[in-house]
Amino acid sequence: MKKILVFILLIATGIVASYAAPLTGKQKEAVVAKINKTAAAMKSMSCQFTQTKTVSLLKNTMVSKGTMQYQQPDKLRWEYTSPYKYLFIFNGTKVYVANKSKKDVIDTQTNKMFKEIARIMMSTVTGKALSNAADFDVVVTDNKTTYNVMLTPKKKELKQMFQKVELIFSKSNSMISEINIFEKKNNDKTNIKFSNISINGKINESSFAIPK
Amino acid sequence: MRALLLFLSSLAVWTLHAEIPTVSTATVEAPDSVEQREFVVDMGKAHLTGIMLTRVTDDEITGSLMNEFGISAVSFIYNRKKDKLQLVEVAPFLNKWYIKNVLRNDLKHCIHNLYGIDCGKEKGYILELSENLVKLTNRKRNISYTFTPLQQEEELMEQKEEFVHHGEEPAEDIQNEDETKE
């Protein structure tokens, strides 16, 4: 009987150990500092992404693909190329959104909400969101090859949209490799995987040009 | 306005009734398949865009509308037998009883016309059909709903190859088109 109990205890310990526990205190600070250092050194970034939206009601996923370009401090181009065309450009004080039939230019000086959206998009992509205590509660776990950062929104507008946002950073280069967005009221999830990441390369300024 | 901008697209729906002819717009799809469409809701000064997914079965049409970033706006189940549309999930900024009432009716009429469901006279809408486009307009409120099927990647590649073969330029990207016009 004793042997069985010891055996069960060993199994249970193994199971518990396999779940990554959240990092606390100095461990968390060290990881965040590492990610922040990488983000600060990143003058520009370009990559491709694959977005997979899980729609629980339809028991189906929707896959879309695109490209992303970022330039410090405040330029972001997020473009869907398949199966639909949709473009989002943030360039300092203006946001441009366009699809095949509609185009809009929004001035973020007068529209703070769009400014917030763009800022949060850039901060999650670069990892700067980890240090933004005003926007999110941050929990960091250490997995084998990645740091998984769970962001729980604090602000009302974001809380209405998201339950939480998970950022997955590669341990090898402290750069973001994946994002999971968990929606509030259902089991819907959006997964974004980044690939062909290029850092500090030259990006044509016209990529961030806002049409008049 | 804040909520609409936050989602980058959303639905704000009004309905009014006027007579329109019933036109069959049945799509030929394999049973229990999921269809993908782009939608545009045009309200004059404002407009909303996104993607609609629908799953069609013999008994029901289940659908979900979301913006291009994948953020859900509305999910619904349409019961064919009862001709009744139930809103399953609604984004917080749409979660007002008066919005949901009209949303329920309008989506039902959209489904009628997208799937060729004949439910007699449908007052209040103007229907326009073209090659791949279904457009339903609320006459009094001047709000239109336009649906176009999403082209899958394979189809886009085939089109590109066709353009190259004939020495034509493939479809321009959205930003460059504006730069050219300038």
Interface residues (C-beta under 8 A of the other chain):
Chain A: Q51 K53 V55 L57 L58 K59 N60 M62 S64 K65 E79 Y80 S82 P83 Y84 K85 Y86 L87 F88 I89 Y96 V97 A98 N99 K100 S101 K102 K103 I106 N111 M113 F114 I117 E157 Q160 M161 I181 E183 K184 K185 N186 D188 T190 S206 A209 P211 K212
Chain B: R2 A3 L5 L6 F7 L8 V34 Q36 E38 V40 H47 T49 I51 L53 T54 R55 T62 G63 S64 M66 E68 F69 G70 I71 S72 S75 I77 V88 E89 A91 P92 F93 T146 L150 Q151 Q152 E153 L156 D173 I174 Q175 D178 E179 E182
